[in-house]
Amino acid sequence: MSGLLAGKRLLVTGVITDASIAFSVAKLAQENGAQVVLTGYGRLSLVERIAKRLPEPAPVIELDVTDAGHLAGLADKVREHVDGLDGVVHSIGFAPQSCLGGGFLDAPWEDVATALQVSTYSYKALAMAALPLMGPGSAVVGLTFDATKAWPVYDWMGVAKAGLESASRYLALHLGKQGIRSNLVAAGPLRTIAAKSIPGFEQFEDAWTERAPLGWSLTDQEPAARACLALLSDWFPATTGEIVHVDGGYHAIGA
Ligand SMILES: NC(=O)c1ccc[n+]([C@@H]2O[C@H](COP(=O)([O-])OP(=O)(O)OC[C@H]3O[C@@H](n4cnc5c(N)ncnc54)[C@H](O)[C@@H]3O)[C@@H](O)[C@H]2O)c1
């Protein structure tokens, strides 16, 4: 098998539709020589149906990142399909409605806690669940939305992403000795289920469409997926704790 990820075994979380960023990652990874195992949350039969649309049908393991039992059993479930992992993709985010769309000042702690557990803490939790299968040279990659700024409607999800960005640096610190890298891709706005759940998301769409120096497609997940593949590959062997922007250059310009 040839390709950027030839022979690599990957665990990819976060597929729910074929518009999911994770679906593009899984597809491109298979096209580039990787063996892919998916995890699915909630509507498993839907995820299994989507998995059949990949170039190679991929097995789907149930994983709710807030379920300690799922996390504890993950390595054994993955071992039923592959004997180890060279990469783990965290493509998971969720915040209750109160946390988004301008609700920053009123969202109750219980809802904020959910957003942080699913979108931030889970990055570390997933990495630790997969750690028994990972060795030197392997990589964890996650998806963020530039958290260096406060965005109009992103609210507690923005705080969760800031935490994710920090968590990735700490994971890089703590897993570096084992030769395991942790990096994030900061994607521009893409029309996925997660994005559509943000009231006012069209503000991002308009801003990017008008201002991104390279232009920006709201429906093309491939640029973000390509960056994930690059970070999972052997071509970033000395890079960890990094955030690669795949946003048409939007982060680099003044408003
Ligand atoms: N779409 C965008 O504009 C955009 C931009 C930058 C970053 N991101 C990030 O990309 C990642 C993937 O999102 P997407 O845009 O592909 O949307 P998506 O809706 O396709 O994927 C989100 C995934 O999170 C999963 N999930 C939610 N709660 C979970 C739980 N408790 N346990 C396990 N999985 C759970 C969902 O099942 C779904 O598969 C997220 O981290 C998101 O914040 C998205």
The ligand as a MOL file (V3000), in Angstrom:
LIG
                    3D

  0  0  0     0  0            999 V3000
M  V30 BEGIN CTAB
M  V30 COUNTS 44 48 0 0 0
M  V30 BEGIN ATOM
M  V30 1 N -17.7340 22.9020 11.2780 0
M  V30 2 C -16.9570 23.9290 11.6080 0
M  V30 3 O -17.1660 25.0810 11.1910 0
M  V30 4 C -15.7550 23.6850 12.4850 0
M  V30 5 C -14.7110 24.6180 12.4770 0
M  V30 6 C -13.6150 24.4040 13.3110 0
M  V30 7 C -13.5890 23.2730 14.1330 0
M  V30 8 N -14.6350 22.4040 14.1090 0 CHG=1
M  V30 9 C -14.5590 21.2330 15.0060 0
M  V30 10 O -14.4910 20.0600 14.2420 0
M  V30 11 C -14.9080 18.9640 15.0430 0
M  V30 12 C -15.8710 18.1060 14.2530 0
M  V30 13 O -17.0830 18.8100 14.0480 0
M  V30 14 P -17.8090 18.8660 12.6360 0
M  V30 15 O -17.8830 20.3000 12.2620 0
M  V30 16 O -17.2530 17.8680 11.6920 0 CHG=-1
M  V30 17 O -19.3210 18.4820 13.0290 0
M  V30 18 P -20.0790 17.0780 13.1690 0
M  V30 19 O -21.4070 17.4080 13.7710 0
M  V30 20 O -20.0720 16.3550 11.8910 0
M  V30 21 O -19.1610 16.2960 14.2290 0
M  V30 22 C -19.2440 16.4800 15.6210 0
M  V30 23 C -19.1500 15.1020 16.2280 0
M  V30 24 O -19.0970 15.1420 17.6520 0
M  V30 25 C -19.7020 13.9410 18.0860 0
M  V30 26 N -20.0410 13.9820 19.5090 0
M  V30 27 C -20.8500 14.8820 20.1480 0
M  V30 28 N -20.9640 14.5150 21.4530 0
M  V30 29 C -20.2110 13.3850 21.6230 0
M  V30 30 C -19.9310 12.5420 22.7270 0
M  V30 31 N -20.4610 12.7580 23.9500 0
M  V30 32 N -19.0900 11.4750 22.5430 0
M  V30 33 C -18.5420 11.2290 21.3380 0
M  V30 34 N -18.7920 11.9790 20.2460 0
M  V30 35 C -19.6150 13.0480 20.3930 0
M  V30 36 C -20.9350 13.8350 17.1950 0
M  V30 37 O -21.4720 12.5160 17.2030 0
M  V30 38 C -20.3550 14.2080 15.8530 0
M  V30 39 O -19.9090 13.0650 15.1600 0
M  V30 40 C -15.4890 19.5780 16.3230 0
M  V30 41 O -14.5030 19.5710 17.3340 0
M  V30 42 C -15.7710 21.0100 15.8860 0
M  V30 43 O -15.8290 21.9010 16.9750 0
M  V30 44 C -15.7050 22.5720 13.3040 0
M  V30 END ATOM
M  V30 BEGIN BOND
M  V30 1 1 1 2
M  V30 2 2 2 3
M  V30 3 1 2 4
M  V30 4 1 4 5
M  V30 5 2 4 44
M  V30 6 2 5 6
M  V30 7 1 6 7
M  V30 8 2 7 8
M  V30 9 1 8 9
M  V30 10 1 8 44
M  V30 11 1 9 10
M  V30 12 1 9 42
M  V30 13 1 10 11
M  V30 14 1 11 12
M  V30 15 1 11 40
M  V30 16 1 12 13
M  V30 17 1 13 14
M  V30 18 2 14 15
M  V30 19 1 14 16
M  V30 20 1 14 17
M  V30 21 1 17 18
M  V30 22 2 18 19
M  V30 23 1 18 20
M  V30 24 1 18 21
M  V30 25 1 21 22
M  V30 26 1 22 23
M  V30 27 1 23 24
M  V30 28 1 23 38
M  V30 29 1 24 25
M  V30 30 1 25 26
M  V30 31 1 25 36
M  V30 32 1 26 27
M  V30 33 1 26 35
M  V30 34 2 27 28
M  V30 35 1 28 29
M  V30 36 1 29 30
M  V30 37 2 29 35
M  V30 38 1 30 31
M  V30 39 2 30 32
M  V30 40 1 32 33
M  V30 41 2 33 34
M  V30 42 1 34 35
M  V30 43 1 36 37
M  V30 44 1 36 38
M  V30 45 1 38 39
M  V30 46 1 40 41
M  V30 47 1 40 42
M  V30 48 1 42 43
M  V30 END BOND
M  V30 END CTAB
M  END
